[in-house]
Structures are given as C-alpha cells and as structure tokens.
Amino acid sequence: MFFQLLLGVPVHQTVVSGMKIRLEMRPQNYDGLLSKVSRDSFTYAILKNGIVENQSNDGDKRRVIHILCKPFEAQVVLGVAKELWPDAAMEIKKCIH
C-alpha cells in the first residue's frame, strides 16, 4: 500500500506471493527511461536487472529488453515511467495488465 499512496498507482491485492512479472520494452524506450532516472534510485536498480534478447522474426532482427520483477516493483517503474518517459509507460502497462 505504501507505493499506492506514494505514486497514486493502484496495487492489486490478489497478487500471489512470490509471483513475478516480466516487463518487455523496446531498446529506445528502455534506454530513454534509464537515462532519466537517478543511478541511486530504486527504479534504476530494477531497470538494470533487465536482459537483452535478440529476436528474429522472418529474418528481421530486433532487440527486446526483458525485466523480471515483483508486481509492486513493476508498479513503481510504471509510475516513474509515466512521469519521465510515457512511451515506456505504455509498454510497461501492457505487461502488467
């Protein structure tokens, strides 16, 4: 509830203990958001846990960043992204809902 009050972002109460969410972002949104947050922040630490996956679809190569995090961490990143990098927020929101 602390993060709900802090960010004004609803936190779902029915989350199973130990459950993780995989956030998926395009590199330009990941890099943009990462460049806007402080290196000392909780959000920065969550984002830096991401891994880069090279995907190949019909010969087209694309990079995707995956971040495995707890539901409340995803809500924190979403709240920050809404303020700093709205395009990243849209991608994060799709992963959460």
MDAnalysis code that builds the backbone (N, CA, C; Angstrom):
import MDAnalysis as mda
import numpy as np

u = mda.Universe.empty(291, n_residues=97, atom_resindex=np.repeat(np.arange(97), 3), trajectory=True)
u.add_TopologyAttr("name", ["N", "CA", "C"] * 97)
u.add_TopologyAttr("resid", np.arange(1, 98))
u.add_TopologyAttr("resname", ["MET", "PHE", "PHE", "GLN", "LEU", "LEU", "LEU", "GLY", "VAL", "PRO", "VAL", "HIS", "GLN", "THR", "VAL", "VAL", "SER", "GLY", "MET", "LYS", "ILE", "ARG", "LEU", "GLU", "MET", "ARG", "PRO", "GLN", "ASN", "TYR", "ASP", "GLY", "LEU", "LEU", "SER", "LYS", "VAL", "SER", "ARG", "ASP", "SER", "PHE", "THR", "TYR", "ALA", "ILE", "LEU", "LYS", "ASN", "GLY", "ILE", "VAL", "GLU", "ASN", "GLN", "SER", "ASN", "ASP", "GLY", "ASP", "LYS", "ARG", "ARG", "VAL", "ILE", "HIS", "ILE", "LEU", "CYS", "LYS", "PRO", "PHE", "GLU", "ALA", "GLN", "VAL", "VAL", "LEU", "GLY", "VAL", "ALA", "LYS", "GLU", "LEU", "TRP", "PRO", "ASP", "ALA", "ALA", "MET", "GLU", "ILE", "LYS", "LYS", "CYS", "ILE", "HIS"])
u.atoms.positions = np.array([
    [0.801, -1.192, 0.000],
    [0.000, 0.000, 0.000],
    [0.849, 1.263, 0.000],
    [2.053, 1.177, 0.534],
    [2.913, 2.353, 0.589],
    [3.107, 2.948, -0.791],
    [3.404, 2.094, -1.795],
    [3.664, 2.594, -3.134],
    [2.397, 3.120, -3.787],
    [1.248, 2.552, -3.425],
    [-0.014, 3.057, -3.938],
    [-0.223, 4.498, -3.457],
    [0.037, 4.730, -2.194],
    [-0.123, 6.067, -1.653],
    [0.929, 7.016, -2.213],
    [2.134, 6.537, -2.358],
    [3.238, 7.359, -2.840],
    [3.041, 7.782, -4.288],
    [2.628, 6.849, -5.138],
    [2.553, 7.114, -6.568],
    [1.136, 7.325, -7.082],
    [0.141, 7.018, -6.284],
    [-1.225, 7.112, -6.763],
    [-1.538, 6.052, -7.794],
    [-0.803, 4.957, -7.778],
    [-0.983, 3.858, -8.726],
    [-1.662, 2.714, -7.992],
    [-2.777, 2.190, -8.536],
    [-3.439, 1.085, -7.836],
    [-2.563, -0.160, -7.793],
    [-2.534, -0.794, -6.657],
    [-1.795, -2.043, -6.482],
    [-2.825, -3.127, -6.227],
    [-2.821, -4.160, -7.046],
    [-3.801, -5.228, -6.911],
    [-3.509, -6.065, -5.678],
    [-4.524, -6.341, -4.888],
    [-4.372, -7.061, -3.639],
    [-4.358, -8.577, -3.831],
    [-4.716, -9.067, -5.007],
    [-4.858, -10.511, -5.210],
    [-3.603, -11.146, -5.800],
    [-2.477, -10.482, -5.719],
    [-1.230, -11.000, -6.280],
    [-0.746, -12.182, -5.441],
    [-0.376, -13.258, -6.116],
    [0.117, -14.449, -5.435],
    [1.524, -14.180, -4.919],
    [1.800, -14.572, -3.691],
    [3.109, -14.373, -3.092],
    [4.190, -15.053, -3.932],
    [5.256, -14.332, -4.229],
    [6.366, -14.878, -4.996],
    [6.196, -14.737, -6.492],
    [5.057, -14.255, -6.950],
    [4.811, -14.102, -8.380],
    [5.707, -13.007, -8.962],
    [6.149, -13.207, -10.187],
    [6.966, -12.211, -10.875],
    [6.252, -11.783, -12.154],
    [6.533, -10.574, -12.574],
    [6.024, -10.032, -13.825],
    [7.213, -9.802, -14.741],
    [7.031, -10.108, -16.008],
    [8.100, -9.841, -16.976],
    [7.708, -8.605, -17.780],
    [8.462, -7.546, -17.576],
    [8.266, -6.339, -18.360],
    [9.053, -6.482, -19.649],
    [8.508, -5.967, -20.729],
    [9.167, -6.051, -22.030],
    [9.139, -4.666, -22.655],
    [10.329, -4.194, -23.057],
    [10.430, -2.867, -23.654],
    [11.340, -2.875, -24.869],
    [11.020, -2.003, -25.792],
    [11.920, -1.778, -26.925],
    [13.139, -1.011, -26.420],
    [14.281, -1.218, -27.040],
    [15.513, -0.571, -26.555],
    [15.420, 0.946, -26.442],
    [14.766, 1.604, -27.395],
    [14.710, 3.067, -27.335],
    [13.917, 3.557, -26.118],
    [12.902, 2.813, -25.719],
    [12.146, 3.201, -24.532],
    [12.900, 2.852, -23.252],
    [13.532, 1.693, -23.238],
    [14.342, 1.294, -22.086],
    [15.482, 2.290, -21.873],
    [16.228, 2.570, -22.935],
    [17.363, 3.490, -22.831],
    [16.909, 4.894, -22.441],
    [15.791, 5.332, -23.017],
    [15.275, 6.658, -22.696],
    [14.892, 6.776, -21.231],
    [14.161, 5.791, -20.734],
    [13.748, 5.815, -19.331],
    [14.957, 5.711, -18.412],
    [15.866, 4.800, -18.726],
    [17.061, 4.617, -17.906],
    [17.880, 5.904, -17.827],
    [17.927, 6.647, -18.914],
    [18.708, 7.887, -18.933],
    [18.088, 8.987, -18.077],
    [16.809, 8.858, -17.749],
    [16.102, 9.895, -16.984],
    [16.073, 9.645, -15.477],
    [16.320, 8.395, -15.058],
    [16.249, 8.100, -13.624],
    [17.636, 8.201, -12.987],
    [17.639, 8.536, -11.715],
    [18.883, 8.659, -10.970],
    [19.518, 7.279, -10.774],
    [20.836, 7.230, -10.883],
    [21.553, 5.965, -10.681],
    [21.423, 5.443, -9.255],
    [21.047, 6.295, -8.345],
    [20.882, 5.904, -6.939],
    [19.461, 5.463, -6.608],
    [18.585, 5.439, -7.604],
    [17.175, 5.175, -7.329],
    [16.831, 3.686, -7.374],
    [15.737, 3.368, -6.720],
    [15.171, 2.019, -6.732],
    [14.797, 1.623, -8.157],
    [14.234, 2.555, -8.904],
    [13.822, 2.290, -10.288],
    [15.019, 1.923, -11.152],
    [16.112, 2.619, -10.992],
    [17.328, 2.330, -11.763],
    [17.798, 0.905, -11.490],
    [17.785, 0.497, -10.234],
    [18.216, -0.858, -9.875],
    [17.323, -1.913, -10.530],
    [16.024, -1.661, -10.566],
    [15.103, -2.606, -11.210],
    [15.391, -2.681, -12.706],
    [15.540, -1.529, -13.335],
    [15.788, -1.494, -14.784],
    [17.106, -2.175, -15.153],
    [18.124, -2.008, -14.326],
    [19.432, -2.595, -14.628],
    [19.434, -4.120, -14.526],
    [18.391, -4.695, -13.952],
    [18.268, -6.150, -13.900],
    [17.731, -6.733, -15.204],
    [17.485, -5.867, -16.168],
    [16.956, -6.331, -17.445],
    [17.988, -7.104, -18.253],
    [17.480, -7.966, -19.120],
    [18.357, -8.692, -20.046],
    [17.919, -8.367, -21.474],
    [18.870, -8.382, -22.371],
    [18.599, -8.089, -23.774],
    [18.433, -9.399, -24.521],
    [17.361, -9.485, -25.265],
    [17.123, -10.669, -26.094],
    [17.093, -10.223, -27.551],
    [17.843, -10.922, -28.362],
    [17.793, -10.681, -29.798],
    [16.772, -11.631, -30.397],
    [15.711, -11.064, -30.948],
    [14.653, -11.871, -31.534],
    [14.760, -11.795, -33.051],
    [14.449, -12.895, -33.684],
    [14.454, -12.943, -35.144],
    [13.081, -13.392, -35.610],
    [12.455, -12.547, -36.383],
    [11.132, -12.827, -36.909],
    [11.178, -12.687, -38.426],
    [11.082, -13.777, -39.141],
    [11.130, -13.744, -40.604],
    [12.365, -13.012, -41.120],
    [13.490, -13.229, -40.481],
    [14.731, -12.607, -40.912],
    [14.957, -11.213, -40.362],
    [13.920, -10.611, -39.779],
    [14.072, -9.294, -39.166],
    [14.584, -9.474, -37.743],
    [15.714, -8.867, -37.467],
    [16.261, -8.949, -36.120],
    [15.818, -7.734, -35.334],
    [15.448, -7.970, -34.085],
    [15.109, -6.862, -33.197],
    [15.526, -7.219, -31.783],
    [15.879, -6.190, -31.040],
    [16.271, -6.371, -29.646],
    [15.093, -6.027, -28.752],
    [14.932, -6.790, -27.692],
    [13.894, -6.538, -26.700],
    [14.540, -6.665, -25.326],
    [14.185, -5.761, -24.438],
    [14.688, -5.829, -23.070],
    [13.605, -6.439, -22.189],
    [13.960, -7.474, -21.427],
    [13.048, -8.147, -20.504],
    [13.525, -7.866, -19.088],
    [12.580, -7.493, -18.223],
    [12.890, -7.231, -16.821],
    [11.936, -8.058, -15.978],
    [12.489, -8.986, -15.224],
    [11.690, -9.812, -14.326],
    [11.664, -9.126, -12.960],
    [10.451, -8.827, -12.483],
    [10.352, -8.098, -11.214],
    [9.075, -8.474, -10.471],
    [9.018, -8.058, -9.231],
    [7.833, -8.278, -8.411],
    [6.736, -7.309, -8.865],
    [5.476, -7.659, -8.631],
    [4.382, -6.775, -9.047],
    [4.500, -5.342, -8.508],
    [4.878, -5.186, -7.243],
    [4.979, -3.820, -6.722],
    [6.135, -3.066, -7.382],
    [7.206, -3.778, -7.766],
    [8.312, -3.130, -8.469],
    [7.862, -2.667, -9.848],
    [7.052, -3.485, -10.505],
    [6.514, -3.110, -11.814],
    [5.653, -1.852, -11.692],
    [4.871, -1.762, -10.620],
    [4.040, -0.580, -10.403],
    [4.898, 0.661, -10.152],
    [5.996, 0.498, -9.433],
    [6.911, 1.619, -9.184],
    [7.508, 2.097, -10.502],
    [8.000, 1.165, -11.312],
    [8.599, 1.531, -12.600],
    [7.549, 2.203, -13.484],
    [6.329, 1.690, -13.486],
    [5.255, 2.287, -14.273],
    [4.994, 3.724, -13.834],
    [4.904, 3.944, -12.537],
    [4.667, 5.300, -12.031],
    [5.756, 6.275, -12.450],
    [6.996, 5.837, -12.367],
    [8.122, 6.690, -12.761],
    [8.099, 6.921, -14.276],
    [7.843, 5.872, -15.028],
    [7.813, 5.982, -16.491],
    [6.721, 6.940, -16.960],
    [5.584, 6.926, -16.292],
    [4.501, 7.852, -16.662],
    [4.970, 9.295, -16.595],
    [5.812, 9.581, -15.625],
    [6.316, 10.948, -15.446],
    [7.476, 11.280, -16.379],
    [8.355, 10.309, -16.618],
    [9.612, 10.602, -17.311],
    [9.680, 10.157, -18.771],
    [9.005, 9.069, -19.123],
    [9.108, 8.537, -20.478],
    [7.793, 7.812, -20.828],
    [6.762, 8.553, -21.218],
    [5.428, 7.982, -21.444],
    [5.381, 6.795, -22.413],
    [6.233, 6.773, -23.423],
    [6.237, 5.628, -24.349],
    [6.623, 4.340, -23.633],
    [7.566, 4.430, -22.705],
    [7.940, 3.258, -21.909],
    [6.783, 2.856, -21.002],
    [6.081, 3.842, -20.460],
    [4.941, 3.558, -19.585],
    [3.871, 2.756, -20.323],
    [3.625, 3.077, -21.575],
    [2.616, 2.334, -22.345],
    [3.011, 0.873, -22.510],
    [4.296, 0.623, -22.770],
    [4.756, -0.765, -22.900],
    [4.674, -1.508, -21.568],
    [5.046, -0.840, -20.499],
    [5.015, -1.459, -19.167],
    [3.581, -1.793, -18.774],
    [2.673, -0.869, -19.045],
    [1.270, -1.064, -18.683],
    [0.692, -2.295, -19.385],
    [1.065, -2.519, -20.637],
    [0.600, -3.707, -21.364],
    [1.074, -4.990, -20.695],
    [2.257, -4.969, -20.139],
    [2.812, -6.166, -19.484],
    [2.149, -6.441, -18.146],
    [1.724, -5.406, -17.476],
    [1.128, -5.556, -16.147],
    [-0.310, -6.022, -16.230],
    [-1.028, -5.551, -17.212],
    [-2.474, -5.857, -17.302],
    [-2.774, -6.990, -18.220],
])
